[in-house]
């Protein structure tokens, strides 16, 4: 949008967003510190950021990637130091940079309601890039009716961007789509070990009774997938309102994880190989001109 009409439209859209979210919007909204560039201005997005902070959940903590029931942040797709994974931070900053200019602030088990606090912690580090991968746990509840409502998800994500902008107005944000949990079910359900582990209660809304192909079970899984699609719509829409935010366009959601790319202990979280694939996707998105 250009000129006064465009600025008025941005202000109106921001006001509506703040009203809907009821939280997280500082004066002027998340866009206030990062206005849309005008023709002739230097592009806002920097494809070579010099520092990286990661927020999110167990995927970013690389839970179950190295050993059972344990985080393994050294193989995290976002900030890991393992050369076989070749994390986003390792590609952007090199080994020395990862040690001193990257921070993994994610927490296993976190849901979107926690993201504002994580973003505030990220802002305190003044990073040039913040990676976000959050939302799988909002859908992975014991039963579908316990999934986070879409508007609550939207309010929390909007508030999170507001917290970041309050403390680090020029930080760039890379937002990963939520993985396709239905595809993970399709991949892991063929493993007897995977089915046994899932019976302990992992992501019950999607993974309970994995061999049941009856109408009720299929409707339950479809309901969870629809919610993930809705979450990704929220991530796309809210991110699009901030000129320093880049959504992955559904790249992670569309990625077809194979058996070797899932944890051998839970057949759900990414393995080292899966983490490496996430790092590749992120690097392509962040460095895209």
C-alpha positions, 0 to 999 in steps of 0.5 A: 500500500502506498500514500496516505490512503495506504497508511490509513488502511494499515492503521485501520487494519491494525486497530481491528487486529488489536480489538480482536486480539485484546492483548499484545498490541502496543500503541500503533500495532506491531507494524508501527516500528516497521513500516511498509517500505516505499518505492526506492527504499532498501528492502526490509528483509535481510537474508543474512542476519547476524544473530538468531533466537528460536522460540517454540516447542519440543520440535525446536528443542529436538525432543527425542532426537538423540535419546528417549524423553530428552531434549537435544538442542544441539541438533535443533533445526534452528540453533543446533551446533551439530554439523550433520543437521547443519541448523539454520543458525549454523548456516547463517552464522558459522560455528563461532556465531552459533556459540555466541549469537544464537539462543534457543528459548523454546520449551518442550510442551509449550502451546501458543499461549506461552509464545508472548513470554518466549518472544519477550525473552527473545526481544531481550537478546536483541536478535536480528532474526527470531524463528517461530515454530509453535502450534502442534501442541495446540492441536495435539491434545488428548481429545479434539474438543480440547484443542486451542480455539482458533481465535485464542490461537490468533490472539496469542500469536498477535500478542507475541509479535507485539511483545517482540516489537516492543523490545526489538522493533527491527527483529525479523521473524521467520514463522514455520507452518505447523506440521501436518499431523495427519501425514505423521499418523499415516507415516508412523502407523505402519510401525508396530513400535510406533503404535505401541508408543502412541498408545501411551497417550502421544497426541491422542486427538490424532494418534489414538487407535491408529489402526482404526479406519472407521468413520468416527476415527476418520472424522476425528483425525479430519477435525484435527487436520482442519484445525492445523490448517486453520492455525496455519491460516492464522500464522499466515494472516497475522505475519503478513501484517508485519513487514519484517515477518516471513511465513514459510508458505506452508512448506513445513506443513507440506513436507512429507516426513519419511520413517527415518525422519521421525524419532525412533523412540516416539515416531512423532518428533523429527529425528536428526534427519528430520531436523536437518530437513527442517533446517534446509526448509528454513534456510531456503525461506530466510535467504530467499530474495 
